Amino acid sequence: MKHTLEISGMRLLFGERLILSDVYLKIETGDAIGLLGRNGCGKTCLMRGVYGTLECEKSVIIDNASVYEAYKKPNLIRYLPQHHFIPKRLTLKQVFRDFAVDFPPFSALFPAFQGRENTKIGHLSGGMYRLVELYVIIKSDTKFVLLDEPFTHISPVQIETILPVIKEERSRKGFLITDHLFKRIQESCNQTYLLLNGKTHTVENENDLKRLGYIYFE
């Protein structure tokens, strides 16, 4: 069954500074929507607003029903923040059990984890910690996934391994992914937007990014 997430009317002010205004995004099952933007442009605020952990004016509709506190409904939306969110005291076995995700396929993709089910996640390196969080969010039983800078702190080889997992999961859910790099977004997404001056702008190619001032002509 195909599901639809519509984000509209999002407006956020910090003091007199307008962070978000007139944002519109539509994500369906099978989509991976990429969101580019400079630091401080509001990408994280947008995701937290959708997720319901940041108060702002918004309309978030999933399958024609309004959703206000998505963080209370993991069956609808899962969110990967930029910071670590899984408690350090949990073992890998507990983490995968809590997210109802199988560990063996993960350790088959990333052999460095084989035989480490009883290792506490807090004892892992920062990159391995991040990789576990990213994988369990991607594989969770949910309709939509929000990934905020998911490739930060993981190696290029790990990124190449995780991209096919995202592609496979798109048959069951929709993704919104933020990043700074256009080429990386191109590899994982079927539609790209640039968040600029609080608004979303459609991006088809690098010329659009040059026109919008995100990258410059050589």
C-alpha positions as CSV (number, residue, x, y, z in Angstrom):
1,M,0.0,0.0,0.0
2,K,1.3,3.5,-0.9
3,H,1.4,6.1,1.8
4,T,1.7,9.9,1.5
5,L,3.2,12.5,3.8
6,E,2.5,16.1,3.1
7,I,4.3,19.0,4.8
8,S,3.0,22.5,4.3
9,G,2.4,25.8,6.0
10,M,5.5,25.4,8.1
11,R,6.7,28.7,9.7
12,L,9.3,29.2,12.4
13,L,10.7,32.4,13.9
14,F,13.6,32.6,16.3
15,G,13.3,36.1,17.7
16,E,13.0,38.3,14.6
17,R,14.8,35.9,12.4
18,L,12.5,33.9,10.0
19,I,13.9,30.3,9.8
20,L,11.1,28.6,7.9
21,S,8.3,30.0,5.7
22,D,6.1,28.5,3.0
23,V,7.8,25.1,3.2
24,Y,6.0,22.4,1.1
25,L,7.2,18.8,0.6
26,K,5.3,15.7,-0.5
27,I,6.8,12.3,0.2
28,E,5.3,9.0,-0.9
29,T,6.2,5.4,-0.4
30,G,9.1,4.7,-2.8
31,D,10.4,8.3,-2.5
32,A,13.8,9.4,-1.2
33,I,13.6,13.2,-1.0
34,G,16.9,15.0,-0.6
35,L,17.1,18.3,1.2
36,L,20.3,20.4,0.8
37,G,21.1,23.6,2.6
38,R,23.9,25.4,4.4
39,N,24.5,25.2,8.1
40,G,21.9,27.1,10.0
41,C,19.4,27.3,7.1
42,G,16.8,25.3,9.0
43,K,17.1,21.7,7.8
44,T,17.1,20.2,11.3
45,C,14.4,22.6,12.4
46,L,12.2,21.4,9.5
47,M,12.7,17.8,10.5
48,R,12.1,18.4,14.2
49,G,9.0,20.4,13.3
50,V,7.7,17.5,11.3
51,Y,8.6,15.0,14.0
52,G,6.9,17.2,16.6
53,T,9.8,17.9,18.9
54,L,10.1,21.6,17.9
55,E,7.0,23.8,18.2
56,C,6.2,25.7,15.0
57,E,3.3,26.5,12.7
58,K,2.8,23.5,10.4
59,S,0.6,21.1,8.6
60,V,1.7,17.5,8.7
61,I,-0.7,15.1,7.0
62,I,-0.2,11.3,6.6
63,D,-2.7,9.5,4.5
64,N,-5.2,12.4,4.8
65,A,-4.9,12.5,8.7
66,S,-3.2,15.4,10.6
67,V,-0.3,14.4,12.8
68,Y,0.9,16.7,15.5
69,E,3.2,14.7,17.7
70,A,4.8,12.2,15.3
71,Y,7.5,11.2,17.9
72,K,4.7,9.4,19.8
73,K,3.8,7.3,16.7
74,P,6.9,5.4,15.6
75,N,4.7,3.3,13.3
76,L,4.2,6.5,11.2
77,I,7.6,8.3,11.4
78,R,11.1,7.5,12.6
79,Y,13.7,10.2,13.0
80,L,17.5,10.0,13.0
81,P,18.9,13.2,14.7
82,Q,22.5,14.4,14.2
83,H,23.4,13.5,17.7
84,H,23.5,10.0,19.3
85,F,20.1,9.1,20.6
86,I,20.4,5.4,21.7
87,P,21.4,5.1,25.4
88,K,25.1,4.0,25.7
89,R,24.2,1.4,28.3
90,L,22.3,-0.8,25.8
91,T,23.9,-3.8,24.1
92,L,23.6,-4.3,20.4
93,K,21.3,-7.3,21.1
94,Q,19.0,-4.9,23.1
95,V,19.1,-2.2,20.5
96,F,18.1,-4.5,17.6
97,R,15.5,-6.2,19.8
98,D,14.0,-2.8,20.8
99,F,13.7,-1.7,17.1
100,A,12.5,-5.2,16.0
101,V,15.3,-5.4,13.5
102,D,17.3,-8.6,12.8
103,F,21.0,-8.4,13.8
104,P,22.4,-11.2,11.5
105,P,21.8,-9.4,8.2
106,F,23.4,-6.3,9.6
107,S,26.5,-8.1,10.8
108,A,26.7,-9.9,7.4
109,L,26.9,-6.4,5.7
110,F,29.3,-5.1,8.3
111,P,31.5,-8.0,9.4
112,A,33.3,-5.9,12.1
113,F,30.1,-6.4,14.2
114,Q,30.0,-10.2,14.0
115,G,30.1,-11.8,17.4
116,R,29.5,-8.5,19.2
117,E,25.8,-8.8,20.1
118,N,26.6,-8.3,23.8
119,T,28.8,-5.3,23.3
120,K,27.4,-2.1,24.7
121,I,26.8,0.5,22.0
122,G,28.6,3.1,24.1
123,H,31.8,1.1,23.8
124,L,31.8,1.4,20.0
125,S,33.7,4.0,18.0
126,G,31.7,7.1,17.0
127,G,31.4,5.9,13.5
128,M,30.2,2.4,14.4
129,Y,27.7,3.9,16.9
130,R,26.3,6.1,14.2
131,L,26.1,3.2,11.7
132,V,24.0,1.1,14.2
133,E,21.6,4.0,14.8
134,L,21.3,4.7,11.1
135,Y,20.7,1.0,10.2
136,V,18.0,0.4,12.8
137,I,16.1,3.6,11.8
138,I,16.2,2.7,8.1
139,K,15.0,-0.9,8.8
140,S,12.3,0.0,11.3
141,D,8.7,-0.9,10.7
142,T,7.4,2.6,9.9
143,K,5.9,4.5,7.0
144,F,8.4,7.4,6.8
145,V,12.0,8.0,7.8
146,L,13.7,11.3,8.4
147,L,17.5,11.2,8.2
148,D,19.4,14.3,9.4
149,E,22.9,14.2,8.0
150,P,23.0,10.4,8.1
151,F,26.4,10.0,6.5
152,T,28.4,12.1,8.9
153,H,31.0,10.2,10.8
154,I,30.7,7.0,8.8
155,S,33.3,5.9,6.2
156,P,32.9,6.1,2.4
157,V,32.9,2.3,2.3
158,Q,30.1,2.1,4.9
159,I,28.1,4.7,2.9
160,E,28.4,2.6,-0.3
161,T,27.1,-0.4,1.7
162,I,24.2,1.4,3.3
163,L,22.9,3.2,0.2
164,P,21.5,-0.1,-1.3
165,V,19.7,-0.7,2.1
166,I,18.0,2.6,1.7
167,K,17.1,1.8,-1.9
168,E,15.6,-1.6,-0.8
169,E,13.6,0.0,2.0
170,R,12.0,2.5,-0.3
171,S,9.7,-0.2,-1.6
172,R,8.1,-0.1,1.9
173,K,8.5,3.5,3.1
174,G,9.4,7.1,2.1
175,F,12.5,9.0,3.1
176,L,13.6,12.6,3.7
177,I,17.3,12.9,3.8
178,T,19.4,16.0,4.6
179,D,23.0,16.4,3.5
180,H,25.5,19.1,2.4
181,L,26.7,17.3,-0.7
182,F,24.7,17.3,-3.9
183,K,26.4,14.2,-5.4
184,R,25.7,12.1,-2.3
185,I,22.1,13.2,-2.4
186,Q,21.9,12.4,-6.1
187,E,23.1,8.8,-5.3
188,S,20.4,8.1,-2.8
189,C,17.4,10.3,-3.8
190,N,14.9,10.6,-6.6
191,Q,14.0,14.3,-6.0
192,T,16.1,17.1,-4.5
193,Y,15.2,20.4,-2.8
194,L,17.4,23.3,-1.6
195,L,16.3,25.0,1.6
196,L,17.1,28.7,1.1
197,N,15.8,31.7,2.9
198,G,13.3,29.6,4.7
199,K,11.7,28.1,1.5
200,T,12.2,24.9,-0.4
201,H,13.4,25.2,-4.0
202,T,13.3,22.3,-6.5
203,V,16.7,21.2,-7.8
204,E,17.1,19.2,-11.0
205,N,20.8,19.6,-11.6
206,E,24.0,21.5,-10.5
207,N,23.0,24.5,-12.7
208,D,20.0,25.0,-10.4
209,L,22.3,25.0,-7.4
210,K,24.6,27.6,-9.1
211,R,21.6,29.7,-10.0
212,L,20.4,29.6,-6.4
213,G,23.9,30.5,-5.1
214,Y,24.5,27.2,-3.3
215,I,27.5,26.4,-5.4
216,Y,29.5,28.7,-7.7
217,F,30.5,28.7,-11.3
218,E,34.1,27.7,-11.9
